[in-house]
Amino acid sequence: RRDRKPTTDAKLRRDSRGRGEEQPARPPPTVDLASEERCFLCGLGGELVVCEFPRCTKVYHQLCLGAFPFPTDEDTEWICPRHSCVLSGRKEPPVQTSTKSIWHCLHCPVAVDDTVLPSHPALSKISRREKTMVCPHCNAPSPKVRLAKILERIWSVIATNRQGMPFCGPLLVGIDRPADMDPHLLPLDLFQIIALVRNLRYSSEDAFVRDIHTVVETALVILKDQSAPLVEAAKTMSIVVREQMQYHQAQFQSIQTLMKHFYDGNDA
């Protein structure tokens, strides 16, 4: 848990359904816009990390950020991925100038510097003055991107709670491995799975489910009888993923139909 330095509101938030709701501090007369209430990546509430870039209102689950740098030093400001160009790596200047140089997608953390912004028919520029856009992945997502967006949300449901944290990465740190398990083996964990999702490595939801079950099965082998709560948490992941697959079944069927037409068309 990392609390925000006393500025406009608490570093960590909880939604109205969360336990132990944290109230934001009263803002001074001149403040940035109030931070949002739902994770910009998955759209869910809960315990959220607030971006400290001036005028940024975005919040995130720490686990949804995956391997994105997150400082442990309480005095270090944390800046979300929306303020670095995904192509050039150029940082957005914190001091507002008359002409903004980085374009921001309205629906995802993608940011692109004006000097390297590609010309793409699916990229929609919304405001030239504010440098807001809808990136091609959000504006006209391919079937594989659509699949990844749903899998990312399911992953968030599984991972972004206290029960899911031990299975993120590395898997079950501090728990002794069985004697017959290779000590150099790096077991699959939830962070590796979300990296595969975001790199569009899944062509079907079935492969994603298999990987989740692999994490569960490996965890149960490691745990054995060492921790009943962790065993229960691991089994809960299997239940949650099964429920989520049923909930999104119609969307998955539609995506697989689109994917078949998409690849058949490209092969023609």
C-alpha positions in Angstrom: 0.0 0.0 0.0 1.4 3.4 -1.0 -0.3 6.5 0.3 -0.3 9.7 -1.7 1.6 12.7 -0.4 -0.9 15.2 1.0 -2.1 17.1 -2.1 -5.7 16.8 -3.3 -6.8 13.4 -2.3 -5.8 10.0 -1.0 -3.4 7.9 -3.1 -5.5 4.8 -2.6 -9.2 4.9 -3.1 -12.0 2.4 -2.6 -15.2 2.4 -4.5 -18.6 2.8 -2.7 -18.9 -1.0 -2.4 -15.4 -1.4 -0.9 -14.8 -2.1 2.8 -13.3 0.6 4.9 -14.0 3.5 2.5 -11.3 6.1 2.5 -12.5 9.7 2.3 -10.4 12.1 0.1 -8.8 15.1 1.9 -10.4 18.4 1.4 -8.7 20.1 -1.6 -7.2 23.5 -1.5 -8.8 26.4 -3.5 -6.8 25.7 -6.7 -6.6 22.0 -7.5 -6.5 19.7 -10.5 -9.6 17.8 -11.5 -10.8 15.2 -9.1 -9.4 11.7 -9.7 -11.7 9.1 -11.3 -13.2 6.2 -9.4 -12.6 3.3 -11.7 -9.4 1.7 -13.0 -8.6 3.1 -16.5 -7.4 -0.3 -17.6 -10.1 -2.7 -16.5 -13.0 -0.3 -15.6 -13.5 -1.9 -12.2 -13.4 -0.1 -8.8 -11.6 -1.1 -5.6 -8.2 0.0 -4.2 -6.7 2.3 -6.8 -3.4 4.1 -7.4 -3.7 7.8 -8.4 -1.5 9.3 -11.1 0.3 12.3 -9.8 0.9 14.0 -13.1 -0.6 17.5 -13.1 -4.2 17.5 -14.4 -4.3 13.8 -14.8 -7.4 12.2 -13.4 -6.6 8.5 -14.2 -6.4 5.8 -11.5 -5.4 2.2 -11.7 -5.2 -1.1 -9.9 -1.6 -1.6 -9.1 -1.8 -5.2 -10.3 -3.4 -4.1 -13.6 -0.2 -2.2 -14.3 1.7 -5.4 -14.5 5.4 -4.8 -14.9 5.0 -1.0 -15.3 7.4 0.7 -12.9 5.9 1.4 -9.5 8.2 3.2 -7.0 8.4 1.9 -3.4 9.8 5.2 -2.1 7.0 7.2 -0.5 8.5 10.5 -1.6 8.6 9.6 -5.3 5.8 10.8 -7.5 4.1 8.1 -9.5 3.3 8.9 -13.2 1.0 6.7 -15.2 1.8 5.3 -18.7 -0.3 8.0 -20.4 2.5 10.5 -20.1 5.2 8.7 -22.2 5.1 8.2 -25.9 4.7 4.5 -26.7 6.8 4.9 -29.9 9.6 7.3 -29.0 9.6 7.1 -25.2 9.5 10.9 -25.0 8.1 12.1 -21.7 5.2 14.6 -21.5 6.4 17.8 -19.8 4.6 18.4 -16.5 4.4 22.2 -17.1 1.5 23.1 -19.3 2.5 24.9 -22.5 0.5 26.7 -25.1 1.0 23.8 -27.5 0.7 20.2 -26.3 3.0 17.7 -28.0 1.6 14.3 -27.0 -1.7 12.8 -28.2 -3.7 10.8 -25.6 -6.2 8.1 -26.4 -9.5 8.6 -24.6 -10.1 5.0 -24.0 -6.7 3.5 -23.1 -3.3 4.6 -21.8 -1.8 4.9 -25.3 0.1 8.2 -25.8 2.0 9.2 -29.0 4.2 12.2 -29.6 3.0 14.5 -32.4 6.3 14.1 -34.3 5.9 10.3 -34.6 2.1 10.0 -34.8 1.4 7.6 -37.6 -1.1 8.1 -40.3 -3.7 5.4 -39.8 -7.3 5.3 -41.2 -8.6 3.9 -37.9 -7.0 6.7 -35.8 -9.5 9.4 -35.0 -8.3 12.8 -33.8 -10.9 14.2 -31.4 -9.4 17.6 -30.4 -6.3 19.1 -31.9 -6.0 21.7 -29.2 -6.3 19.1 -26.3 -4.4 16.5 -28.4 -7.0 13.8 -27.7 -7.6 10.9 -30.0 -9.1 7.4 -30.2 -6.3 5.0 -31.2 -6.8 2.3 -33.9 -7.0 -0.5 -31.3 -9.9 1.3 -29.5 -11.6 2.7 -32.6 -11.6 -0.3 -34.9 -10.2 -3.2 -32.9 -9.3 -6.4 -34.8 -10.9 -9.6 -33.5 -7.7 -10.5 -31.6 -7.7 -7.1 -29.9 -11.4 -7.5 -29.0 -10.5 -10.9 -27.4 -7.6 -9.4 -25.5 -9.8 -6.6 -24.1 -12.3 -9.2 -22.7 -9.5 -11.4 -21.4 -7.9 -8.4 -19.7 -11.1 -7.6 -17.9 -11.5 -11.3 -16.8 -7.9 -11.3 -15.6 -8.6 -8.1 -13.5 -11.6 -9.8 -11.9 -9.3 -12.7 -10.9 -6.2 -10.8 -9.9 -7.2 -7.4 -8.5 -8.3 -8.6 -5.0 -6.3 -9.7 -2.0 -6.9 -13.4 -2.8 -5.3 -13.1 -6.2 -2.1 -11.2 -5.1 -0.1 -14.3 -4.1 -0.5 -15.8 -7.6 0.7 -12.7 -9.5 4.4 -12.8 -9.8 6.6 -14.5 -8.9 4.2 -17.3 -7.8 3.8 -17.8 -4.0 6.9 -16.1 -2.9 8.2 -17.4 0.5 6.4 -20.8 0.2 8.7 -23.8 0.2 8.7 -25.8 -3.0 8.2 -29.6 -3.0 11.5 -31.5 -3.1 10.7 -32.9 -6.5 10.1 -29.5 -8.1 12.9 -28.0 -10.1 14.2 -25.0 -8.0 15.2 -23.2 -11.2 11.8 -23.5 -12.7 9.9 -20.3 -13.0 6.2 -21.3 -12.7 3.6 -19.6 -14.8 1.9 -16.7 -12.8 -0.8 -14.2 -13.4 1.6 -11.4 -14.4 3.0 -13.6 -17.1 -0.6 -14.3 -18.3 -1.5 -10.6 -18.5 1.7 -9.9 -20.4 0.6 -12.6 -23.0 -2.9 -11.0 -23.1 -1.5 -7.5 -23.8 1.0 -8.8 -26.4 -2.0 -10.4 -28.3 -0.6 -13.9 -27.8 -4.0 -15.6 -27.3 -6.0 -16.6 -30.3 -8.8 -18.1 -28.2 -10.2 -17.9 -24.8 -9.5 -21.6 -24.3 -5.7 -21.1 -24.2 -6.2 -18.3 -21.6 -8.3 -20.7 -19.4 -5.7 -23.4 -19.7 -3.0 -21.0 -18.5 -5.2 -19.9 -15.5 -5.7 -23.6 -14.6 -2.0 -24.2 -14.9 -1.4 -21.5 -12.3 -4.0 -23.0 -10.0 -2.6 -26.6 -10.4 1.0 -25.5 -9.8 -0.1 -23.5 -6.8 -1.9 -26.5 -5.3 1.2 -28.7 -5.8 3.4 -26.1 -4.1 0.9 -25.5 -1.2 -0.2 -29.0 -0.4 -1.3 -28.6 3.2 0.8 -25.6 4.1 -1.9 -22.9 4.0 -5.7 -23.6 3.9 -6.6 -20.0 3.0 -4.2 -20.0 0.0 -5.5 -23.3 -1.2 -9.0 -21.9 -1.0 -7.9 -18.8 -2.9 -6.3 -20.9 -5.6 -9.4 -23.0 -6.1 -11.5 -19.8 -6.2 -9.6 -18.6 -9.3 -10.9 -21.7 -11.1 -14.4 -20.9 -10.1 -14.2 -17.3 -11.1 -12.7 -18.0 -14.5 -15.4 -20.6 -15.2 -18.2 -18.0 -14.2 -16.5 -15.3 -16.4 -16.3 -17.6 -19.4 -20.0 -18.4 -19.1 -20.9 -14.7 -18.7 -18.9 -13.7 -21.8 -19.8 -16.8 -23.9 -21.8 -15.0 -26.5 -19.0 -12.4 -27.0 -16.4 -15.1 -27.4 -18.5 -16.9 -30.0 -19.0 -13.6 -32.0 -15.2 -12.9 -31.8 -14.3 -16.4 -33.0 -16.6 -16.0 -36.0 -15.0 -12.6 -36.8 -11.6 -14.1 -36.3 -12.3 -16.9 -38.8 -13.5 -14.4 -41.4 -10.6 -12.1 -40.7 -8.0 -14.7 -41.2 -9.8 -16.3 -44.1 -9.9 -12.9 -45.8 -6.2 -12.3 -45.3 -5.4 -15.8 -46.7 -7.5 -15.2 -49.8 
